[in-house]
């Protein structure tokens, strides 16, 4: 069997749950500390991470990728800005 196919079968994508908050926060904080991917220099606290995820869960706009039953990545989207001119835009994270 193709090894690329075998690896791709091991990844499960599912809607995020509130219990995923700490794993997602760890991924986001790693990006804050080691890249310029997020527009902040401040790592999220546990409360901030939970609030960020709760807003996405309310909209149904957060997903996780699991490998061996552990969160290995996430994706989320939401409104970019509240002004009318931005009504057809979204902010996304992968």
FIDRENFI-824859 format. One record per residue: chain; residue number from 1; x, y, z of N, C-alpha, C, O in turn. Coordinates in steps of 0.1 Angstrom, whole numbers, plus 5000, padded with zeros to 4 digits. Each point is the difference from the previous one (the first is absolute). Example, Ala and Ser with C-alpha at 12.3 -4.5 7.8 and 13.67 -1.06 7.14 Angstrom:
<pts>
mol: A	seq: 1	n.px: 5132	n.py: 4943	n.pz: 5078	ca.px: 4991	ca.py: 5012	ca.pz: 5000	c.px: 5009	c.py: 5012	c.pz: 5000	o.px: 5010	o.py: 5000	o.pz: 5007
mol: A	seq: 2	n.px: 4986	n.py: 5011	n.pz: 4986	ca.px: 5009	ca.py: 5011	ca.pz: 5000	c.px: 4992	c.py: 5011	c.pz: 5008	o.px: 5005	o.py: 5011	o.pz: 5001
</pts>
This chain:
<pts>
mol: A	seq: 1	n.px: 5008	n.py: 4988	n.pz: 5000	ca.px: 4992	ca.py: 5012	ca.pz: 5000	c.px: 5009	c.py: 5012	c.pz: 5000	o.px: 5011	o.py: 5000	o.pz: 5005
mol: A	seq: 2	n.px: 4984	n.py: 5011	n.pz: 4989	ca.px: 5007	ca.py: 5013	ca.pz: 4999	c.px: 5001	c.py: 5006	c.pz: 5014	o.px: 4991	o.py: 5002	o.pz: 5007
mol: A	seq: 3	n.px: 5022	n.py: 5001	n.pz: 4998	ca.px: 5002	ca.py: 5005	ca.pz: 5013	c.px: 4994	c.py: 5014	c.pz: 5003	o.px: 4996	o.py: 5003	o.pz: 5011
mol: A	seq: 4	n.px: 5002	n.py: 5005	n.pz: 4978	ca.px: 4993	ca.py: 5013	ca.pz: 5002	c.px: 4986	c.py: 4997	c.pz: 5003	o.px: 4994	o.py: 5007	o.pz: 5008
mol: A	seq: 5	n.px: 5000	n.py: 4984	n.pz: 4985	ca.px: 4986	ca.py: 4997	ca.pz: 5003	c.px: 4998	c.py: 4995	c.pz: 5014	o.px: 4990	o.py: 5003	o.pz: 5007
mol: A	seq: 6	n.px: 5019	n.py: 4988	n.pz: 4998	ca.px: 4999	ca.py: 4995	ca.pz: 5013	c.px: 5001	c.py: 5011	c.pz: 5010	o.px: 4992	o.py: 5000	o.pz: 5010
mol: A	seq: 7	n.px: 5017	n.py: 5010	n.pz: 4989	ca.px: 5001	ca.py: 5011	ca.pz: 5009	c.px: 4987	c.py: 5008	c.pz: 5000	o.px: 4996	o.py: 5005	o.pz: 5010
mol: A	seq: 8	n.px: 4999	n.py: 4998	n.pz: 4978	ca.px: 4988	ca.py: 5009	ca.pz: 4999	c.px: 4988	c.py: 4993	c.pz: 5007	o.px: 4991	o.py: 5007	o.pz: 5005
mol: A	seq: 9	n.px: 5008	n.py: 4980	n.pz: 4995	ca.px: 4989	ca.py: 4993	ca.pz: 5006	c.px: 5000	c.py: 5002	c.pz: 5015	o.px: 4990	o.py: 4999	o.pz: 5007
mol: A	seq: 10	n.px: 5022	n.py: 5003	n.pz: 4999	ca.px: 5002	ca.py: 5001	ca.pz: 5014	c.px: 4995	c.py: 5014	c.pz: 5006	o.px: 4999	o.py: 5002	o.pz: 5012
mol: A	seq: 11	n.px: 4997	n.py: 5007	n.pz: 4979	ca.px: 4996	ca.py: 5013	ca.pz: 5005	c.px: 4985	c.py: 5001	c.pz: 4999	o.px: 4993	o.py: 4996	o.pz: 4990
mol: A	seq: 12	n.px: 5001	n.py: 5008	n.pz: 5021	ca.px: 4985	ca.py: 5002	ca.pz: 5001	c.px: 4998	c.py: 5015	c.pz: 5003	o.px: 5005	o.py: 5006	o.pz: 5008
mol: A	seq: 13	n.px: 4986	n.py: 4999	n.pz: 4983	ca.px: 4995	ca.py: 5014	ca.pz: 5002	c.px: 4986	c.py: 5000	c.pz: 5006	o.px: 4992	o.py: 4993	o.pz: 4994
mol: A	seq: 14	n.px: 5006	n.py: 5014	n.pz: 5016	ca.px: 4987	ca.py: 5001	ca.pz: 5006	c.px: 4997	c.py: 5014	c.pz: 5006	o.px: 5010	o.py: 5008	o.pz: 5001
mol: A	seq: 15	n.px: 4978	n.py: 4995	n.pz: 5001	ca.px: 4997	ca.py: 5013	ca.pz: 5007	c.px: 5007	c.py: 5001	c.pz: 5014	o.px: 5000	o.py: 4990	o.pz: 5007
mol: A	seq: 16	n.px: 5005	n.py: 5021	n.pz: 4996	ca.px: 5006	ca.py: 5002	ca.pz: 5013	c.px: 4990	c.py: 4999	c.pz: 5011	o.px: 4988	o.py: 5002	o.pz: 4998
mol: A	seq: 17	n.px: 5017	n.py: 4995	n.pz: 5014	ca.px: 4992	ca.py: 4999	ca.pz: 5012	c.px: 5006	c.py: 5009	c.pz: 5011	o.px: 5012	o.py: 5003	o.pz: 4998
mol: A	seq: 18	n.px: 4981	n.py: 5001	n.pz: 5012	ca.px: 5006	ca.py: 5008	ca.pz: 5010	c.px: 5012	c.py: 4993	c.pz: 5007	o.px: 5009	o.py: 5007	o.pz: 5004
mol: A	seq: 19	n.px: 4991	n.py: 4980	n.pz: 4997	ca.px: 5011	ca.py: 4993	ca.pz: 5005	c.px: 5013	c.py: 5001	c.pz: 4992	o.px: 5011	o.py: 4996	o.pz: 5005
mol: A	seq: 20	n.px: 4988	n.py: 5010	n.pz: 4983	ca.px: 5012	ca.py: 5001	ca.pz: 4992	c.px: 5007	c.py: 5014	c.pz: 5002	o.px: 5011	o.py: 5002	o.pz: 4994
mol: A	seq: 21	n.px: 4984	n.py: 5006	n.pz: 5015	ca.px: 5005	ca.py: 5014	ca.pz: 5002	c.px: 5015	c.py: 5000	c.pz: 5003	o.px: 5007	o.py: 5008	o.pz: 4995
mol: A	seq: 22	n.px: 4997	n.py: 4983	n.pz: 5014	ca.px: 5014	ca.py: 5001	ca.pz: 5004	c.px: 5010	c.py: 4996	c.pz: 4989	o.px: 5010	o.py: 5006	o.pz: 4998
mol: A	seq: 23	n.px: 4986	n.py: 4983	n.pz: 4995	ca.px: 5008	ca.py: 4996	ca.pz: 4988	c.px: 5001	c.py: 5011	c.pz: 4990	o.px: 5011	o.py: 5002	o.pz: 4994
mol: A	seq: 24	n.px: 4978	n.py: 5004	n.pz: 5003	ca.px: 5000	ca.py: 5011	ca.pz: 4990	c.px: 5008	c.py: 5012	c.pz: 5005	o.px: 5008	o.py: 5005	o.pz: 4992
mol: A	seq: 25	n.px: 4990	n.py: 4998	n.pz: 5020	ca.px: 5008	ca.py: 5011	ca.pz: 5006	c.px: 5015	c.py: 4997	c.pz: 4999	o.px: 5008	o.py: 5010	o.pz: 4997
mol: A	seq: 26	n.px: 4996	n.py: 4978	n.pz: 5006	ca.px: 5014	ca.py: 4997	ca.pz: 4999	c.px: 5006	c.py: 5001	c.pz: 4986	o.px: 5011	o.py: 5005	o.pz: 4998
mol: A	seq: 27	n.px: 4981	n.py: 4992	n.pz: 4992	ca.px: 5004	ca.py: 5001	ca.pz: 4986	c.px: 5001	c.py: 5015	c.pz: 4997	o.px: 5009	o.py: 5005	o.pz: 4993
mol: A	seq: 28	n.px: 4981	n.py: 5003	n.pz: 5011	ca.px: 5000	ca.py: 5014	ca.pz: 4997	c.px: 5011	c.py: 5007	c.pz: 5007	o.px: 5007	o.py: 5008	o.pz: 4994
mol: A	seq: 29	n.px: 4996	n.py: 4989	n.pz: 5019	ca.px: 5011	ca.py: 5006	ca.pz: 5007	c.px: 5013	c.py: 4996	c.pz: 4994	o.px: 5010	o.py: 5009	o.pz: 5000
mol: A	seq: 30	n.px: 4992	n.py: 4979	n.pz: 4995	ca.px: 5012	ca.py: 4997	ca.pz: 4993	c.px: 5002	c.py: 5009	c.pz: 4988	o.px: 5012	o.py: 5004	o.pz: 4998
mol: A	seq: 31	n.px: 4978	n.py: 4998	n.pz: 4995	ca.px: 5001	ca.py: 5009	ca.pz: 4988	c.px: 5003	c.py: 5014	c.pz: 5004	o.px: 5008	o.py: 5007	o.pz: 4993
mol: A	seq: 32	n.px: 4987	n.py: 4998	n.pz: 5018	ca.px: 5003	ca.py: 5013	ca.pz: 5005	c.px: 5015	c.py: 5001	c.pz: 5004	o.px: 5006	o.py: 5010	o.pz: 4996
mol: A	seq: 33	n.px: 4999	n.py: 4980	n.pz: 5010	ca.px: 5013	ca.py: 5001	ca.pz: 5005	c.px: 5011	c.py: 4997	c.pz: 4990	o.px: 5011	o.py: 5005	o.pz: 5001
mol: A	seq: 34	n.px: 4985	n.py: 4988	n.pz: 4988	ca.px: 5010	ca.py: 4995	ca.pz: 4990	c.px: 4998	c.py: 5005	c.pz: 4986	o.px: 5007	o.py: 4995	o.pz: 4991
mol: A	seq: 35	n.px: 4983	n.py: 5013	n.pz: 5007	ca.px: 4997	ca.py: 5004	ca.pz: 4986	c.px: 4994	c.py: 5014	c.pz: 5000	o.px: 4998	o.py: 5006	o.pz: 5010
mol: A	seq: 36	n.px: 4998	n.py: 4998	n.pz: 4978	ca.px: 4992	ca.py: 5013	ca.pz: 4998	c.px: 4986	c.py: 4996	c.pz: 4995	o.px: 4994	o.py: 5009	o.pz: 4994
mol: A	seq: 37	n.px: 5002	n.py: 4979	n.pz: 5008	ca.px: 4987	ca.py: 4996	ca.pz: 4994	c.px: 4988	c.py: 5007	c.pz: 5007	o.px: 4990	o.py: 5002	o.pz: 4993
mol: A	seq: 38	n.px: 5011	n.py: 5001	n.pz: 5019	ca.px: 4989	ca.py: 5007	ca.pz: 5007	c.px: 5004	c.py: 5015	c.pz: 5002	o.px: 5011	o.py: 5003	o.pz: 5002
mol: A	seq: 39	n.px: 4979	n.py: 5006	n.pz: 4998	ca.px: 5003	ca.py: 5014	ca.pz: 5001	c.px: 5000	c.py: 5004	c.pz: 5015	o.px: 4994	o.py: 5010	o.pz: 5003
mol: A	seq: 40	n.px: 5013	n.py: 4983	n.pz: 5005	ca.px: 5002	ca.py: 5004	ca.pz: 5014	c.px: 5014	c.py: 4994	c.pz: 5004	o.px: 5005	o.py: 4991	o.pz: 4995
mol: A	seq: 41	n.px: 5000	n.py: 5015	n.pz: 5016	ca.px: 5012	ca.py: 4995	ca.pz: 5006	c.px: 4997	c.py: 4995	c.pz: 5014	o.px: 5010	o.py: 4996	o.pz: 5007
mol: A	seq: 42	n.px: 4978	n.py: 5004	n.pz: 4997	ca.px: 4996	ca.py: 4995	ca.pz: 5013	c.px: 4993	c.py: 4986	c.pz: 5000	o.px: 4990	o.py: 4999	o.pz: 4993
mol: A	seq: 43	n.px: 5016	n.py: 4992	n.pz: 5013	ca.px: 4994	ca.py: 4986	ca.pz: 5001	c.px: 4986	c.py: 5001	c.pz: 5007	o.px: 4998	o.py: 5009	o.pz: 5009
mol: A	seq: 44	n.px: 4993	n.py: 4983	n.pz: 4988	ca.px: 4987	ca.py: 4999	ca.pz: 5006	c.px: 5001	c.py: 4993	c.pz: 5013	o.px: 5007	o.py: 4991	o.pz: 5002
mol: A	seq: 45	n.px: 4985	n.py: 5015	n.pz: 5008	ca.px: 4999	ca.py: 4993	ca.pz: 5013	c.px: 4989	c.py: 4989	c.pz: 4998	o.px: 4993	o.py: 5000	o.pz: 4990
mol: A	seq: 46	n.px: 5006	n.py: 4991	n.pz: 5019	ca.px: 4990	ca.py: 4989	ca.pz: 4999	c.px: 4986	c.py: 5007	c.pz: 4999	o.px: 4992	o.py: 4995	o.pz: 4992
mol: A	seq: 47	n.px: 5005	n.py: 5015	n.pz: 5015	ca.px: 4986	ca.py: 5006	ca.pz: 4999	c.px: 4998	c.py: 5007	c.pz: 4987	o.px: 4990	o.py: 4999	o.pz: 4994
mol: A	seq: 48	n.px: 5021	n.py: 5007	n.pz: 5000	ca.px: 4999	ca.py: 5006	ca.pz: 4987	c.px: 4998	c.py: 4990	c.pz: 4989	o.px: 4992	o.py: 5001	o.pz: 4991
mol: A	seq: 49	n.px: 5015	n.py: 4988	n.pz: 5010	ca.px: 4999	ca.py: 4989	ca.pz: 4991	c.px: 4986	c.py: 4994	c.pz: 5000	o.px: 4994	o.py: 4997	o.pz: 4990
mol: A	seq: 50	n.px: 5001	n.py: 5001	n.pz: 5022	ca.px: 4986	ca.py: 4994	ca.pz: 5001	c.px: 4990	c.py: 5009	c.pz: 4994	o.px: 4990	o.py: 4996	o.pz: 4994
mol: A	seq: 51	n.px: 5011	n.py: 5018	n.pz: 5009	ca.px: 4991	ca.py: 5009	ca.pz: 4995	c.px: 5001	c.py: 5001	c.pz: 4984	o.px: 4989	o.py: 5001	o.pz: 4994
mol: A	seq: 52	n.px: 5023	n.py: 4999	n.pz: 5001	ca.px: 5002	ca.py: 5000	ca.pz: 4985	c.px: 4993	c.py: 4988	c.pz: 4994	o.px: 4992	o.py: 5001	o.pz: 4990
mol: A	seq: 53	n.px: 5010	n.py: 4987	n.pz: 5016	ca.px: 4994	ca.py: 4988	ca.pz: 4994	c.px: 4985	c.py: 5000	c.pz: 5002	o.px: 4992	o.py: 4996	o.pz: 4991
mol: A	seq: 54	n.px: 5003	n.py: 5009	n.pz: 5021	ca.px: 4985	ca.py: 5000	ca.pz: 5002	c.px: 4993	c.py: 5009	c.pz: 4990	o.px: 4989	o.py: 4996	o.pz: 4995
mol: A	seq: 55	n.px: 5017	n.py: 5015	n.pz: 5001	ca.px: 4994	ca.py: 5008	ca.pz: 4989	c.px: 4999	c.py: 4993	c.pz: 4987	o.px: 4990	o.py: 5001	o.pz: 4993
mol: A	seq: 56	n.px: 5020	n.py: 4991	n.pz: 5004	ca.px: 5000	ca.py: 4992	ca.pz: 4987	c.px: 4991	c.py: 4988	c.pz: 5001	o.px: 4993	o.py: 4997	o.pz: 4991
mol: A	seq: 57	n.px: 5006	n.py: 4997	n.pz: 5021	ca.px: 4990	ca.py: 4989	ca.pz: 5002	c.px: 4986	c.py: 5005	c.pz: 4998	o.px: 4992	o.py: 4993	o.pz: 4995
mol: A	seq: 58	n.px: 5005	n.py: 5019	n.pz: 5010	ca.px: 4987	ca.py: 5005	ca.pz: 4999	c.px: 4996	c.py: 5002	c.pz: 4985	o.px: 4988	o.py: 4998	o.pz: 4997
mol: A	seq: 59	n.px: 5021	n.py: 5006	n.pz: 4995	ca.px: 4998	ca.py: 5001	ca.pz: 4985	c.px: 5001	c.py: 4987	c.pz: 4993	o.px: 4996	o.py: 4999	o.pz: 4988
mol: A	seq: 60	n.px: 5010	n.py: 4991	n.pz: 5018	ca.px: 5003	ca.py: 4987	ca.pz: 4993	c.px: 5011	c.py: 5002	c.pz: 4990	o.px: 5000	o.py: 4993	o.pz: 4990
mol: A	seq: 61	n.px: 5010	n.py: 5015	n.pz: 5014	ca.px: 5010	ca.py: 5004	ca.pz: 4990	c.px: 5014	c.py: 4995	c.pz: 5005	o.px: 5010	o.py: 5007	o.pz: 4996
mol: A	seq: 62	n.px: 4991	n.py: 4982	n.pz: 5012	ca.px: 5013	ca.py: 4995	ca.pz: 5004	c.px: 5001	c.py: 4985	c.pz: 4998	o.px: 4990	o.py: 4993	o.pz: 5003
mol: A	seq: 63	n.px: 5021	n.py: 5003	n.pz: 4992	ca.px: 5002	ca.py: 4985	ca.pz: 4997	c.px: 5014	c.py: 4996	c.pz: 5005	o.px: 5009	o.py: 5009	o.pz: 5001
mol: A	seq: 64	n.px: 4993	n.py: 4979	n.pz: 5002	ca.px: 5013	ca.py: 4995	ca.pz: 5004	c.px: 5003	c.py: 4988	c.pz: 4991	o.px: 4992	o.py: 4993	o.pz: 4995
mol: A	seq: 65	n.px: 5021	n.py: 5005	n.pz: 5004	ca.px: 5006	ca.py: 4988	ca.pz: 4993	c.px: 5006	c.py: 4992	c.pz: 5011	o.px: 5008	o.py: 5004	o.pz: 5008
mol: A	seq: 66	n.px: 4988	n.py: 4983	n.pz: 4993	ca.px: 5006	ca.py: 4991	ca.pz: 5010	c.px: 5008	c.py: 4989	c.pz: 4994	o.px: 4997	o.py: 4995	o.pz: 4989
mol: A	seq: 67	n.px: 5014	n.py: 5002	n.pz: 5017	ca.px: 5009	ca.py: 4989	ca.pz: 4997	c.px: 5001	c.py: 4992	c.pz: 5012	o.px: 5004	o.py: 5005	o.pz: 5011
mol: A	seq: 68	n.px: 4993	n.py: 4982	n.pz: 4988	ca.px: 5001	ca.py: 4991	ca.pz: 5012	c.px: 4992	c.py: 5006	c.pz: 5012	o.px: 5005	o.py: 4999	o.pz: 5011
mol: A	seq: 69	n.px: 4983	n.py: 5006	n.pz: 4986	ca.px: 4991	ca.py: 5006	ca.pz: 5010	c.px: 5006	c.py: 5012	c.pz: 5008	o.px: 4995	o.py: 5003	o.pz: 5011
mol: A	seq: 70	n.px: 5015	n.py: 5004	n.pz: 4983	ca.px: 5005	ca.py: 5012	ca.pz: 5006	c.px: 4998	c.py: 5011	c.pz: 4990	o.px: 5002	o.py: 4998	o.pz: 4988
mol: A	seq: 71	n.px: 4995	n.py: 5014	n.pz: 5016	ca.px: 4999	ca.py: 5012	ca.pz: 4992	c.px: 5013	c.py: 5003	c.pz: 4994	o.px: 5010	o.py: 5003	o.pz: 5008
mol: A	seq: 72	n.px: 4992	n.py: 4997	n.pz: 4979	ca.px: 5012	ca.py: 5003	ca.pz: 4993	c.px: 4999	c.py: 5013	c.pz: 4992	o.px: 5011	o.py: 5005	o.pz: 4996
mol: A	seq: 73	n.px: 4978	n.py: 5001	n.pz: 5003	ca.px: 4998	ca.py: 5012	ca.pz: 4992	c.px: 4986	c.py: 5005	c.pz: 5002	o.px: 4991	o.py: 4993	o.pz: 5005
mol: A	seq: 74	n.px: 5006	n.py: 5019	n.pz: 4990	ca.px: 4986	ca.py: 5005	ca.pz: 5001	c.px: 4998	c.py: 5010	c.pz: 4988	o.px: 5010	o.py: 5004	o.pz: 4993
mol: A	seq: 75	n.px: 4978	n.py: 4999	n.pz: 5004	ca.px: 4996	ca.py: 5010	ca.pz: 4991	c.px: 4988	c.py: 5007	c.pz: 5005	o.px: 4991	o.py: 4994	o.pz: 5007
mol: A	seq: 76	n.px: 5008	n.py: 5019	n.pz: 4991	ca.px: 4989	ca.py: 5008	ca.pz: 5005	c.px: 4998	c.py: 5012	c.pz: 4990	o.px: 5009	o.py: 5004	o.pz: 4994
mol: A	seq: 77	n.px: 4979	n.py: 5000	n.pz: 5006	ca.px: 4997	ca.py: 5012	ca.pz: 4992	c.px: 4989	c.py: 5009	c.pz: 5007	o.px: 4993	o.py: 4995	o.pz: 5009
mol: A	seq: 78	n.px: 5007	n.py: 5017	n.pz: 4988	ca.px: 4990	ca.py: 5009	ca.pz: 5006	c.px: 5000	c.py: 5014	c.pz: 4993	o.px: 5008	o.py: 5002	o.pz: 4991
mol: A	seq: 79	n.px: 4984	n.py: 5007	n.pz: 5014	ca.px: 4999	ca.py: 5013	ca.pz: 4994	c.px: 5013	c.py: 5007	c.pz: 5001	o.px: 5007	o.py: 4999	o.pz: 5010
mol: A	seq: 80	n.px: 4997	n.py: 5008	n.pz: 4980	ca.px: 5012	ca.py: 5008	ca.pz: 5000	c.px: 4999	c.py: 5013	c.pz: 5007	o.px: 5007	o.py: 5003	o.pz: 5010
mol: A	seq: 81	n.px: 4983	n.py: 5005	n.pz: 4987	ca.px: 4996	ca.py: 5012	ca.pz: 5007	c.px: 4985	c.py: 5002	c.pz: 4999	o.px: 4993	o.py: 4994	o.pz: 4992
mol: A	seq: 82	n.px: 5002	n.py: 5014	n.pz: 5018	ca.px: 4986	ca.py: 5002	ca.pz: 5001	c.px: 4994	c.py: 5011	c.pz: 4990	o.px: 4988	o.py: 5001	o.pz: 4999
mol: A	seq: 83	n.px: 5020	n.py: 5006	n.pz: 4995	ca.px: 4995	ca.py: 5011	ca.pz: 4991	c.px: 4994	c.py: 4994	c.pz: 4987	o.px: 5004	o.py: 4989	o.pz: 4996
mol: A	seq: 84	n.px: 4986	n.py: 5018	n.pz: 4999	ca.px: 4993	ca.py: 4995	ca.pz: 4988	c.px: 5009	c.py: 4996	c.pz: 4988	o.px: 4998	o.py: 4990	o.pz: 4993
mol: A	seq: 85	n.px: 5012	n.py: 5018	n.pz: 5005	ca.px: 5009	ca.py: 4997	ca.pz: 4989	c.px: 5008	c.py: 4987	c.pz: 5001	o.px: 5005	o.py: 4995	o.pz: 4990
mol: A	seq: 86	n.px: 4995	n.py: 4999	n.pz: 5022	ca.px: 5007	ca.py: 4987	ca.pz: 5002	c.px: 4990	c.py: 4988	c.pz: 5000	o.px: 5004	o.py: 4989	o.pz: 5003
mol: A	seq: 87	n.px: 4984	n.py: 5013	n.pz: 4994	ca.px: 4989	ca.py: 4990	ca.pz: 5002	c.px: 5003	c.py: 4988	c.pz: 4991	o.px: 4994	o.py: 4989	o.pz: 5004
mol: A	seq: 88	n.px: 5013	n.py: 5011	n.pz: 4986	ca.px: 5003	ca.py: 4989	ca.pz: 4991	c.px: 5014	c.py: 4994	c.pz: 5002	o.px: 5005	o.py: 4993	o.pz: 4992
mol: A	seq: 89	n.px: 5001	n.py: 5011	n.pz: 5020	ca.px: 5014	ca.py: 4995	ca.pz: 5002	c.px: 5000	c.py: 4991	c.pz: 5013	o.px: 4991	o.py: 5002	o.pz: 5009
mol: A	seq: 90	n.px: 5019	n.py: 4990	n.pz: 4992	ca.px: 5002	ca.py: 4992	ca.pz: 5012	c.px: 5015	c.py: 5000	c.pz: 5004	o.px: 5008	o.py: 5002	o.pz: 4992
mol: A	seq: 91	n.px: 4994	n.py: 4996	n.pz: 5021	ca.px: 5014	ca.py: 4997	ca.pz: 5005	c.px: 5000	c.py: 4985	c.pz: 5002	o.px: 4991	o.py: 4994	o.pz: 5005
mol: A	seq: 92	n.px: 5020	n.py: 5000	n.pz: 4990	ca.px: 5001	ca.py: 4986	ca.pz: 5002	c.px: 5014	c.py: 4996	c.pz: 5006	o.px: 5010	o.py: 5007	o.pz: 4998
mol: A	seq: 93	n.px: 4990	n.py: 4982	n.pz: 5009	ca.px: 5012	ca.py: 4995	ca.pz: 5006	c.px: 5001	c.py: 4985	c.pz: 4997	o.px: 4990	o.py: 4993	o.pz: 5001
mol: A	seq: 94	n.px: 5021	n.py: 5002	n.pz: 4995	ca.px: 5003	ca.py: 4986	ca.pz: 4997	c.px: 5013	c.py: 4996	c.pz: 5006	o.px: 5004	o.py: 4989	o.pz: 4999
</pts>
